Amino acid sequence: MHKRGIINLTASYIIVDSLLRNAAIWIFGLSFSIGGTFVIGEADAWGVNLATSGAMTLCSVVTAYLLVTYHKWGLMVAKVWLLLSACLNGYAVYLSSHNIQLLVALFASLFIALWMLKTLELPAVKGAYKAIADLHTQLWGILKG
């Protein structure tokens, strides 16, 4: 797969992962920890769920934007997102050991996040990203005058 294709695939995965996690919060009522308290996708916690879902979606879109525009911080932010995603998927696997379909989906998402994290660490991908990011920085410098 081409280096740019991997970067675009990673950006797409970040957004889809966020949307699926939001759906899991609302539909399945998966628990996750916020400041030591557990929030479950029930009607009485809709405000917290809505705020959390909105913040997560916004962060995923910003992360994907930084990655596909080859911002100098984009690769690092994407790696942090993928690492946090893998940790959250691992925690969700621990919580949902009773539901086999959900368990399989979470394991798949966990392995995809780990594979993308490993792939972004390849020297060819890092080198191509840095080269394009430097070119974009130079172009913006020229356009700014």
DSSP file with accessible surface (Angstrom, degrees, kcal/mol):
  #  RESIDUE AA STRUCTURE BP1 BP2  ACC     N-H-->O    O-->H-N    N-H-->O    O-->H-N    TCO  KAPPA ALPHA  PHI   PSI    X-CA   Y-CA   Z-CA
    1    1 A M              0   0  161      0, 0.0     5,-0.0     0, 0.0     2,-0.0   0.000 360.0 360.0 360.0 144.0    0.0    0.0    0.0
    2    2 A H     >  -     0   0  159      1,-0.1     4,-2.1     4,-0.0     5,-0.2  -0.306 360.0-119.4 -68.9 153.5    1.2    3.5   -0.8
    3    3 A K  H  > S+     0   0   96      1,-0.2     4,-2.0     2,-0.2     5,-0.1   0.904 115.5  49.1 -62.2 -41.1    2.4    5.7    2.0
    4    4 A R  H  > S+     0   0  139      1,-0.2     4,-2.6     2,-0.2    -1,-0.2   0.865 108.5  55.0 -67.0 -34.5   -0.3    8.3    1.4
    5    5 A G  H  > S+     0   0   28      2,-0.2     4,-2.6     1,-0.2    -2,-0.2   0.889 106.8  50.2 -64.6 -39.0   -2.9    5.6    1.3
    6    6 A I  H  X S+     0   0   14     -4,-2.1     4,-2.5     2,-0.2    -2,-0.2   0.918 111.2  48.8 -65.0 -41.9   -1.8    4.4    4.7
    7    7 A I  H  X S+     0   0    1     -4,-2.0     4,-2.3     2,-0.2    -2,-0.2   0.935 113.7  45.6 -65.4 -43.4   -2.0    8.0    6.1
    8    8 A N  H  X S+     0   0   76     -4,-2.6     4,-2.3     2,-0.2    -2,-0.2   0.897 112.5  51.6 -66.5 -38.6   -5.5    8.5    4.5
    9    9 A L  H  X S+     0   0   68     -4,-2.6     4,-2.6     2,-0.2    -2,-0.2   0.908 109.4  50.4 -64.0 -40.4   -6.6    5.1    5.8
   10   10 A T  H  X S+     0   0    1     -4,-2.5     4,-2.3     2,-0.2    -2,-0.2   0.923 109.9  49.8 -64.1 -43.2   -5.4    6.0    9.3
   11   11 A A  H  X S+     0   0    6     -4,-2.3     4,-1.8     1,-0.2    -2,-0.2   0.919 112.0  48.4 -62.5 -41.5   -7.3    9.3    9.2
   12   12 A S  H  X S+     0   0   69     -4,-2.3     4,-2.7     1,-0.2     5,-0.2   0.915 110.2  51.6 -64.1 -42.5  -10.5    7.5    8.1
   13   13 A Y  H  X S+     0   0   26     -4,-2.6     4,-3.2     1,-0.2     5,-0.3   0.891 105.5  56.0 -62.0 -39.3  -10.0    4.9   10.9
   14   14 A I  H  X S+     0   0    0     -4,-2.3     4,-1.8     2,-0.2    -1,-0.2   0.933 112.2  41.7 -60.4 -44.0   -9.7    7.6   13.5
   15   15 A I  H  X S+     0   0   55     -4,-1.8     4,-2.4     2,-0.2    -2,-0.2   0.941 116.7  47.1 -70.1 -44.6  -13.0    9.1   12.5
   16   16 A V  H  X S+     0   0   74     -4,-2.7     4,-2.9     1,-0.2     5,-0.3   0.913 110.5  53.3 -64.4 -40.3  -14.8    5.8   12.1
   17   17 A D  H  X S+     0   0    6     -4,-3.2     4,-2.3    -5,-0.2    -1,-0.2   0.920 110.0  48.3 -60.0 -42.6  -13.4    4.6   15.5
   18   18 A S  H  X S+     0   0    0     -4,-1.8     4,-2.4    -5,-0.3    -2,-0.2   0.927 112.6  47.4 -64.1 -45.4  -14.8    7.7   17.2
   19   19 A L  H  X S+     0   0   90     -4,-2.4     4,-2.3     1,-0.2    -2,-0.2   0.903 113.1  48.3 -65.5 -39.5  -18.2    7.3   15.6
   20   20 A L  H  X S+     0   0  111     -4,-2.9     4,-2.4     2,-0.2    -1,-0.2   0.887 110.7  51.3 -67.4 -37.7  -18.4    3.7   16.5
   21   21 A R  H  X S+     0   0   35     -4,-2.3     4,-2.1    -5,-0.3    -2,-0.2   0.914 110.3  49.6 -64.8 -39.7  -17.4    4.4   20.0
   22   22 A N  H  X S+     0   0   13     -4,-2.4     4,-2.2     2,-0.2    -2,-0.2   0.914 110.5  50.1 -64.4 -41.2  -20.1    7.1   20.3
   23   23 A A  H  X>S+     0   0   38     -4,-2.3     4,-3.4     1,-0.2     5,-0.6   0.901 109.1  52.0 -63.5 -39.1  -22.6    4.6   18.9
   24   24 A A  I  X>S+     0   0   12     -4,-2.4     6,-1.4     1,-0.2     5,-0.9   0.887 108.2  51.7 -64.9 -36.8  -21.5    2.0   21.5
   25   25 A I  I  <5S+     0   0    6     -4,-2.1     4,-0.3     4,-0.2    16,-0.2   0.937 119.7  34.6 -64.0 -44.2  -22.0    4.6   24.3
   26   26 A W  I  <5S+     0   0  103     -4,-2.2    -2,-0.2    -5,-0.1    -1,-0.2   0.900 128.5  31.6 -79.7 -42.5  -25.5    5.4   23.2
   27   27 A I  I  <5S+     0   0  125     -4,-3.4    -3,-0.2    -5,-0.2    -2,-0.1   0.943 130.2  27.1 -85.4 -51.0  -26.8    2.1   21.9
   28   28 A F  I  <<S-     0   0  125     -4,-0.8    -3,-0.2    -5,-0.6    -4,-0.1   0.608  94.0-129.4 -91.8 -13.7  -25.0   -0.6   24.0
   29   29 A G      < -     0   0   18     -5,-0.9    -4,-0.2    -4,-0.3    -3,-0.1   0.873  34.8-174.5  69.2  36.2  -24.5    1.5   27.1
   30   30 A L        -     0   0   32     -6,-1.4    11,-0.2    -9,-0.1     2,-0.2  -0.393  21.2-124.1 -64.3 139.4  -20.8    0.6   27.4
   31   31 A S        +     0   0   38      9,-0.1     2,-0.3    61,-0.1     9,-0.2  -0.578  33.3 171.3 -83.8 147.6  -19.2    2.0   30.5
   32   32 A F  E     -A   39   0A  31      7,-1.0     7,-1.6    -2,-0.2     2,-0.4  -0.979  32.2-110.1-151.0 153.9  -16.2    4.2   30.5
   33   33 A S  E     +A   38   0A  65     -2,-0.3     2,-0.4     5,-0.2     5,-0.2  -0.721  27.9 178.4 -94.2 132.2  -14.5    6.1   33.2
   34   34 A I  E >  S-A   37   0A  66      3,-2.5     3,-1.8    -2,-0.4    -2,-0.0  -0.942  78.1 -26.5-129.1 108.9  -14.6    9.9   33.5
   35   35 A G  T 3  S-     0   0   83     -2,-0.4     3,-0.1     1,-0.3    -1,-0.0   0.838 122.8 -52.6  59.9  33.3  -12.9   11.3   36.5
   36   36 A G  T 3  S+     0   0   64      1,-0.3     2,-0.3     0, 0.0    -1,-0.3   0.325 117.9 104.4  88.4 -11.3  -13.4    8.2   38.6
   37   37 A T  E <   -A   34   0A  87     -3,-1.8    -3,-2.5     2,-0.0     2,-0.5  -0.793  68.5-127.7-103.3 149.7  -17.1    8.0   38.0
   38   38 A F  E     -A   33   0A 126     -2,-0.3     2,-0.5    -5,-0.2    -5,-0.2  -0.828  19.0-162.5 -99.7 130.2  -18.7    5.6   35.7
   39   39 A V  E     -A   32   0A  15     -7,-1.6    -7,-1.0    -2,-0.5     2,-0.4  -0.942   5.3-167.2-112.2 130.5  -21.1    6.9   33.0
   40   40 A I        -     0   0   65     -2,-0.5     2,-3.0    -9,-0.2     5,-0.2  -0.922  35.6-104.6-119.1 144.9  -23.5    4.5   31.3
   41   41 A G  S    S+     0   0   19     -2,-0.4     2,-0.2   -11,-0.2     5,-0.1  -0.306  72.9 131.9 -68.3  67.5  -25.5    5.3   28.2
   42   42 A E  S >  S-     0   0  104     -2,-3.0     3,-1.2     1,-0.1     7,-0.2  -0.720  71.8-102.9-114.0 169.3  -28.8    5.7   30.0
   43   43 A A  G >  S+     0   0   86      1,-0.3     3,-1.3    -2,-0.2     4,-0.2   0.838 116.6  58.8 -63.8 -32.9  -31.4    8.5   29.7
   44   44 A D  G 3  S+     0   0  130      1,-0.3    -1,-0.3     2,-0.1     3,-0.2   0.694 109.1  44.6 -73.8 -14.7  -30.4   10.2   33.0
   45   45 A A  G <> S+     0   0   21     -3,-1.2     4,-2.5    -5,-0.2    -1,-0.3   0.057  75.0 118.5-113.2  25.0  -26.8   10.7   31.7
   46   46 A W  H <> S+     0   0  157     -3,-1.3     4,-2.8     1,-0.2     5,-0.2   0.848  72.6  54.8 -64.4 -34.2  -27.7   12.0   28.2
   47   47 A G  H  > S+     0   0   38      2,-0.2     4,-2.4    -4,-0.2    -1,-0.2   0.932 111.3  43.6 -64.8 -43.7  -26.1   15.4   28.8
   48   48 A V  H  > S+     0   0   71      2,-0.2     4,-2.7     1,-0.2     5,-0.2   0.917 115.7  49.0 -66.8 -42.3  -22.8   13.8   29.8
   49   49 A N  H  X S+     0   0    0     -4,-2.5     4,-2.8     2,-0.2     5,-0.2   0.901 111.8  48.9 -64.0 -40.5  -23.0   11.3   26.9
   50   50 A L  H  X S+     0   0   99     -4,-2.8     4,-2.6    -5,-0.2     5,-0.2   0.934 113.7  45.8 -65.3 -44.0  -23.8   14.0   24.4
   51   51 A A  H  X S+     0   0   65     -4,-2.4     4,-2.5    -5,-0.2    -2,-0.2   0.920 115.4  46.9 -64.9 -42.2  -20.9   16.2   25.6
   52   52 A T  H  X S+     0   0   30     -4,-2.7     4,-2.6     2,-0.2     5,-0.2   0.926 113.4  48.0 -65.9 -43.8  -18.5   13.3   25.6
   53   53 A S  H  X S+     0   0   10     -4,-2.8     4,-2.5    -5,-0.2     5,-0.2   0.916 113.4  47.9 -63.2 -43.2  -19.6   12.1   22.2
   54   54 A G  H  X S+     0   0   41     -4,-2.6     4,-2.5    -5,-0.2    -2,-0.2   0.920 113.4  46.9 -64.1 -44.1  -19.4   15.6   20.7
   55   55 A A  H  X S+     0   0   53     -4,-2.5     4,-2.6    -5,-0.2    -2,-0.2   0.912 113.1  49.4 -64.8 -40.7  -15.9   16.2   22.2
   56   56 A M  H  X S+     0   0   33     -4,-2.6     4,-2.3     2,-0.2    -2,-0.2   0.921 112.5  47.3 -66.1 -42.1  -14.7   12.8   21.0
   57   57 A T  H  X S+     0   0   41     -4,-2.5     4,-2.4    -5,-0.2    -2,-0.2   0.927 112.6  49.4 -65.4 -42.8  -16.0   13.4   17.5
   58   58 A L  H  X S+     0   0  115     -4,-2.5     4,-2.5     1,-0.2     5,-0.2   0.933 111.7  48.6 -62.2 -44.6  -14.5   16.9   17.4
   59   59 A C  H  X S+     0   0   66     -4,-2.6     4,-2.6     1,-0.2    -1,-0.2   0.890 111.3  50.3 -63.5 -38.5  -11.1   15.6   18.6
   60   60 A S  H  X S+     0   0    0     -4,-2.3     4,-2.7     2,-0.2    -1,-0.2   0.908 110.9  48.5 -68.3 -38.7  -11.1   12.8   16.0
   61   61 A V  H  X S+     0   0   70     -4,-2.4     4,-2.6     2,-0.2    -2,-0.2   0.924 113.0  47.6 -67.2 -41.7  -11.9   15.2   13.1
   62   62 A V  H  X S+     0   0   72     -4,-2.5     4,-2.7     2,-0.2     5,-0.2   0.930 112.9  49.3 -64.7 -42.1   -9.2   17.6   14.2
   63   63 A T  H  X S+     0   0    9     -4,-2.6     4,-2.0     1,-0.2    -2,-0.2   0.934 112.8  46.4 -62.5 -46.0   -6.7   14.7   14.5
   64   64 A A  H  X S+     0   0    5     -4,-2.7     4,-2.8     1,-0.2     5,-0.2   0.901 112.0  52.1 -64.0 -38.9   -7.6   13.4   11.1
   65   65 A Y  H  X S+     0   0  149     -4,-2.6     4,-1.8     1,-0.2    -2,-0.2   0.931 109.5  48.5 -63.3 -45.3   -7.4   16.9    9.6
   66   66 A L  H  <>S+     0   0   35     -4,-2.7     5,-2.4     1,-0.2     8,-0.4   0.878 113.9  48.6 -61.4 -35.9   -3.9   17.4   11.1
   67   67 A L  H ><5S+     0   0    0     -4,-2.0     3,-1.2     7,-0.2    -2,-0.2   0.948 113.8  42.2 -71.8 -47.2   -2.9   14.0    9.7
   68   68 A V  H 3<5S+     0   0   55     -4,-2.8    -1,-0.2     1,-0.3    -2,-0.2   0.720 112.8  53.4 -78.1 -18.9   -4.2   14.4    6.1
   69   69 A T  T 3<5S-     0   0   43     -4,-1.8    -1,-0.3    -5,-0.2    -2,-0.2   0.371 110.3-123.7 -92.0   5.8   -2.9   18.0    5.8
   70   70 A Y  T < 5 +     0   0    5     -3,-1.2    -3,-0.2     1,-0.2    66,-0.1   0.868  42.0 179.9  55.5  44.4    0.5   16.8    6.8
   71   71 A H    >>< -     0   0   78     -5,-2.4     3,-1.4    -6,-0.2     4,-0.6  -0.419  40.3-114.4 -69.1 150.7    0.8   19.2    9.7
   72   72 A K  T 34 S+     0   0  146      1,-0.3     4,-0.3    61,-0.2     3,-0.1   0.790 118.0  40.7 -63.5 -24.5    4.1   18.8   11.6
   73   73 A W  T 3> S+     0   0  133      1,-0.1     4,-2.5     2,-0.1    -1,-0.3   0.481  91.5  92.9 -96.8  -3.8    2.2   17.6   14.7
   74   74 A G  H <> S+     0   0    0     -3,-1.4     4,-2.4    -8,-0.4    -7,-0.2   0.896  83.7  47.9 -60.1 -44.2   -0.3   15.4   12.8
   75   75 A L  H  X S+     0   0   18     -4,-0.6     4,-2.2     2,-0.2    -1,-0.2   0.928 114.0  46.6 -66.4 -41.8    1.7   12.2   12.9
   76   76 A M  H  > S+     0   0   96     -4,-0.3     4,-2.3     2,-0.2    -2,-0.2   0.930 113.0  48.7 -66.9 -43.4    2.4   12.4   16.6
   77   77 A V  H  X S+     0   0   41     -4,-2.5     4,-2.5     1,-0.2    -1,-0.2   0.906 111.1  51.1 -64.3 -39.2   -1.3   13.3   17.5
   78   78 A A  H  X S+     0   0    0     -4,-2.4     4,-2.7    -5,-0.2    -1,-0.2   0.904 109.0  50.7 -64.8 -39.9   -2.5   10.4   15.4
   79   79 A K  H  X S+     0   0   35     -4,-2.2     4,-2.4     2,-0.2    -1,-0.2   0.909 110.5  49.1 -64.2 -40.4   -0.2    8.0   17.2
   80   80 A V  H  X S+     0   0   76     -4,-2.3     4,-2.8     2,-0.2     5,-0.2   0.924 111.4  50.0 -63.5 -43.9   -1.4    9.3   20.5
   81   81 A W  H  X S+     0   0   36     -4,-2.5     4,-2.7     1,-0.2    -2,-0.2   0.931 111.8  47.6 -59.7 -46.4   -5.0    8.8   19.3
   82   82 A L  H  X S+     0   0    0     -4,-2.7     4,-2.4     2,-0.2    -1,-0.2   0.886 111.9  50.1 -64.6 -37.5   -4.3    5.3   18.1
   83   83 A L  H  X S+     0   0   93     -4,-2.4     4,-2.2     2,-0.2    -2,-0.2   0.935 112.9  45.7 -66.2 -44.3   -2.6    4.4   21.4
   84   84 A L  H  X S+     0   0  102     -4,-2.8     4,-2.8     2,-0.2    -2,-0.2   0.892 111.8  53.1 -64.4 -38.3   -5.5    5.7   23.4
   85   85 A S  H  X S+     0   0    4     -4,-2.7     4,-2.7    -5,-0.2    -2,-0.2   0.915 108.5  49.4 -62.1 -43.7   -7.9    3.9   21.2
   86   86 A A  H  X S+     0   0    8     -4,-2.4     4,-2.4     2,-0.2    -2,-0.2   0.917 112.1  48.6 -63.2 -40.4   -6.1    0.6   21.7
   87   87 A C  H  X S+     0   0   80     -4,-2.2     4,-2.3     2,-0.2    -2,-0.2   0.929 113.1  46.8 -65.0 -44.9   -6.1    1.2   25.5
   88   88 A L  H  X S+     0   0   77     -4,-2.8     4,-2.6     2,-0.2    -2,-0.2   0.885 112.2  50.6 -65.2 -37.4   -9.9    2.0   25.5
   89   89 A N  H  X S+     0   0    3     -4,-2.7     4,-2.3     2,-0.2    -1,-0.2   0.900 109.9  50.3 -66.6 -39.7  -10.6   -1.0   23.3
   90   90 A G  H  X S+     0   0   31     -4,-2.4     4,-1.9     2,-0.2    -2,-0.2   0.914 111.9  47.6 -62.8 -40.9   -8.6   -3.2   25.6
   91   91 A Y  H  X S+     0   0   76     -4,-2.3     4,-2.1     1,-0.2    -2,-0.2   0.912 111.5  50.4 -66.0 -40.8  -10.6   -1.8   28.6
   92   92 A A  H  X S+     0   0   11     -4,-2.6     4,-2.2     2,-0.2    -1,-0.2   0.869 107.0  54.5 -67.0 -34.8  -13.9   -2.4   26.7
   93   93 A V  H  < S+     0   0   20     -4,-2.3    -1,-0.2     2,-0.2    -2,-0.2   0.930 108.4  50.0 -61.3 -43.1  -12.9   -6.0   25.9
   94   94 A Y  H >< S+     0   0  172     -4,-1.9     3,-0.7     1,-0.2    -2,-0.2   0.909 114.3  44.3 -60.8 -41.8  -12.4   -6.5   29.7
   95   95 A L  H 3< S+     0   0   57     -4,-2.1     3,-0.3     1,-0.2    -1,-0.2   0.811 115.4  46.4 -74.0 -31.3  -15.8   -5.0   30.4
   96   96 A S  T ><  +     0   0    3     -4,-2.2     3,-1.2     1,-0.2     7,-0.2  -0.115  65.1 128.7-108.1  38.6  -17.7   -6.8   27.7
   97   97 A S  T <  S+     0   0   88     -3,-0.7    -1,-0.2     1,-0.2    -2,-0.1   0.670  70.3  61.0 -68.8 -11.9  -16.4  -10.3   28.1
   98   98 A H  T 3  S+     0   0  160     -3,-0.3     2,-0.7     1,-0.1    -1,-0.2   0.687  92.0  68.8 -87.9 -17.8  -20.0  -11.7   28.3
   99   99 A N    <>  -     0   0   50     -3,-1.2     4,-2.4     1,-0.2     5,-0.1  -0.859  62.6-170.2-107.8 105.1  -21.1  -10.5   24.8
  100  100 A I  H  > S+     0   0  107     -2,-0.7     4,-2.4     1,-0.2     5,-0.2   0.869  83.6  50.9 -68.2 -37.5  -19.2  -12.5   22.1
  101  101 A Q  H  > S+     0   0  143      2,-0.2     4,-2.1     1,-0.2    -1,-0.2   0.933 114.4  43.9 -66.3 -43.8  -20.2  -10.4   19.1
  102  102 A L  H  > S+     0   0   23      2,-0.2     4,-2.6     1,-0.2    -2,-0.2   0.895 111.4  55.4 -66.4 -36.9  -19.1   -7.2   20.8
  103  103 A L  H  X S+     0   0   30     -4,-2.4     4,-2.5    -7,-0.2    -2,-0.2   0.919 107.7  48.3 -62.1 -43.1  -16.0   -8.9   22.0
  104  104 A V  H  X S+     0   0   91     -4,-2.4     4,-2.5     1,-0.2    -1,-0.2   0.925 112.4  48.9 -64.6 -43.5  -15.0   -9.9   18.4
  105  105 A A  H  X S+     0   0   56     -4,-2.1     4,-2.5     1,-0.2    -2,-0.2   0.910 112.3  48.3 -63.8 -40.7  -15.7   -6.3   17.1
  106  106 A L  H  X S+     0   0   16     -4,-2.6     4,-2.6     2,-0.2    -1,-0.2   0.894 110.9  50.0 -68.6 -39.3  -13.6   -4.8   19.9
  107  107 A F  H  X S+     0   0   84     -4,-2.5     4,-2.7     2,-0.2     5,-0.2   0.914 110.7  50.5 -63.3 -41.2  -10.7   -7.2   19.3
  108  108 A A  H  X S+     0   0   49     -4,-2.5     4,-2.4     2,-0.2    -2,-0.2   0.939 112.3  46.2 -61.4 -45.0  -10.8   -6.4   15.6
  109  109 A S  H  X S+     0   0   20     -4,-2.5     4,-2.4     1,-0.2    -2,-0.2   0.896 111.7  52.8 -64.8 -37.8  -10.7   -2.7   16.4
  110  110 A L  H  X S+     0   0   25     -4,-2.6     4,-2.3     1,-0.2    -2,-0.2   0.944 111.6  44.5 -62.0 -47.5   -7.9   -3.2   18.9
  111  111 A F  H  X S+     0   0  129     -4,-2.7     4,-2.6     2,-0.2    -2,-0.2   0.868 111.8  52.9 -69.2 -34.4   -5.8   -5.1   16.4
  112  112 A I  H  X S+     0   0   71     -4,-2.4     4,-2.7    -5,-0.2     5,-0.2   0.935 110.2  48.4 -64.2 -44.1   -6.5   -2.6   13.6
  113  113 A A  H  X S+     0   0    0     -4,-2.4     4,-2.3     1,-0.2    -2,-0.2   0.926 113.6  46.5 -62.1 -42.9   -5.4    0.3   15.9
  114  114 A L  H  X S+     0   0   76     -4,-2.3     4,-2.4     2,-0.2    -1,-0.2   0.895 112.2  50.7 -67.1 -39.2   -2.2   -1.6   16.9
  115  115 A W  H  X S+     0   0  115     -4,-2.6     4,-2.7     2,-0.2    -2,-0.2   0.925 112.3  46.7 -63.4 -44.0   -1.5   -2.5   13.2
  116  116 A M  H  X S+     0   0    6     -4,-2.7     4,-2.6     2,-0.2    -2,-0.2   0.892 110.9  52.2 -66.2 -37.8   -1.9    1.2   12.2
  117  117 A L  H  X S+     0   0   32     -4,-2.3     4,-0.8    -5,-0.2    -2,-0.2   0.932 112.8  45.1 -62.5 -42.2    0.3    2.3   15.0
  118  118 A K  H >< S+     0   0  129     -4,-2.4     3,-0.6     1,-0.2     4,-0.3   0.907 112.8  51.1 -67.5 -39.7    3.0   -0.1   14.0
  119  119 A T  H >< S+     0   0    5     -4,-2.7     3,-1.5     1,-0.2     6,-0.3   0.890 105.5  54.7 -67.5 -38.4    2.6    0.9   10.3
  120  120 A L  H 3< S+     0   0    0     -4,-2.6    -1,-0.2     1,-0.3    -2,-0.2   0.720 102.5  60.1 -67.5 -18.7    3.0    4.6   11.1
  121  121 A E  T << S+     0   0   87     -4,-0.8    -1,-0.3    -3,-0.6    -2,-0.2   0.541  77.3 114.7 -84.6  -7.8    6.2    3.8   12.8
  122  122 A L  S <> S-     0   0   78     -3,-1.5     4,-2.6    -4,-0.3     5,-0.3  -0.381  73.5-128.0 -63.0 139.0    7.8    2.4    9.6
  123  123 A P  H  > S+     0   0  107      0, 0.0     4,-2.8     0, 0.0     5,-0.2   0.869 107.0  55.1 -58.3 -36.0   10.7    4.5    8.5
  124  124 A A  H  > S+     0   0   58      2,-0.2     4,-2.3     1,-0.2     5,-0.2   0.921 111.5  43.2 -64.9 -41.6    9.3    4.8    5.0
  125  125 A V  H  > S+     0   0    4     -6,-0.3     4,-2.7    -3,-0.2     5,-0.2   0.936 116.1  47.5 -70.1 -44.3    6.0    6.2    6.2
  126  126 A K  H  X S+     0   0   86     -4,-2.6     4,-2.5     1,-0.2    -2,-0.2   0.914 113.8  48.3 -62.7 -41.0    7.6    8.5    8.7
  127  127 A G  H  X S+     0   0   41     -4,-2.8     4,-2.5    -5,-0.3    -1,-0.2   0.919 112.8  46.8 -66.1 -43.5   10.1    9.7    6.1
  128  128 A A  H  X S+     0   0   26     -4,-2.3     4,-2.5    -5,-0.2     5,-0.2   0.913 113.1  49.9 -64.8 -41.3    7.4   10.4    3.5
  129  129 A Y  H  X S+     0   0    7     -4,-2.7     4,-2.8     1,-0.2    -2,-0.2   0.937 112.3  47.2 -62.9 -44.7    5.2   12.2    6.1
  130  130 A K  H  X S+     0   0  128     -4,-2.5     4,-2.7    -5,-0.2     5,-0.2   0.915 111.8  50.6 -64.4 -40.8    8.1   14.4    7.2
  131  131 A A  H  X S+     0   0   60     -4,-2.5     4,-2.2     2,-0.2    -1,-0.2   0.935 114.3  43.0 -63.2 -45.5    9.1   15.2    3.6
  132  132 A I  H  X S+     0   0   33     -4,-2.5     4,-2.8     2,-0.2    -2,-0.2   0.905 113.3  52.5 -68.7 -38.7    5.6   16.2    2.6
  133  133 A A  H  X S+     0   0    4     -4,-2.8     4,-2.3    -5,-0.2    -2,-0.2   0.916 110.2  48.4 -63.4 -40.6    5.1   18.1    5.9
  134  134 A D  H  X S+     0   0   69     -4,-2.7     4,-2.4     2,-0.2    -1,-0.2   0.905 111.3  50.6 -65.1 -39.7    8.3   20.1    5.2
  135  135 A L  H  X S+     0   0   88     -4,-2.2     4,-2.6     2,-0.2    -2,-0.2   0.929 110.3  49.2 -63.6 -42.6    7.1   20.8    1.7
  136  136 A H  H  X S+     0   0   57     -4,-2.8     4,-2.6     1,-0.2     5,-0.2   0.903 110.1  51.6 -63.3 -40.0    3.8   22.0    3.0
  137  137 A T  H  X S+     0   0   82     -4,-2.3     4,-2.1     1,-0.2    -1,-0.2   0.917 111.0  47.8 -63.0 -43.1    5.5   24.2    5.5
  138  138 A Q  H  X S+     0   0  125     -4,-2.4     4,-2.3     2,-0.2    -2,-0.2   0.912 111.4  50.5 -64.1 -41.7    7.7   25.7    2.8
  139  139 A L  H  X S+     0   0   88     -4,-2.6     4,-2.6     1,-0.2    -2,-0.2   0.907 110.4  48.9 -63.7 -41.8    4.7   26.3    0.6
  140  140 A W  H  X S+     0   0  163     -4,-2.6     4,-2.3     1,-0.2    -1,-0.2   0.884 110.1  52.8 -64.5 -37.2    2.8   28.1    3.3
  141  141 A G  H  X S+     0   0   42     -4,-2.1     4,-1.1    -5,-0.2    -2,-0.2   0.909 110.8  46.5 -62.2 -40.7    5.9   30.2    4.0
  142  142 A I  H  < S+     0   0  125     -4,-2.3     3,-0.3     1,-0.2    -2,-0.2   0.924 113.0  49.1 -68.1 -42.6    6.0   31.2    0.4
  143  143 A L  H  < S+     0   0  131     -4,-2.6    -2,-0.2     1,-0.2    -1,-0.2   0.858 108.4  53.4 -66.6 -33.9    2.3   32.0    0.2
  144  144 A K  H  <        0   0  176     -4,-2.3    -1,-0.2    -5,-0.2    -2,-0.2   0.757 360.0 360.0 -73.0 -24.0    2.4   34.1    3.4
  145  145 A G     <        0   0  100     -4,-1.1    -3,-0.2    -3,-0.3    -2,-0.1   0.593 360.0 360.0  98.9 360.0    5.2   36.1    1.8
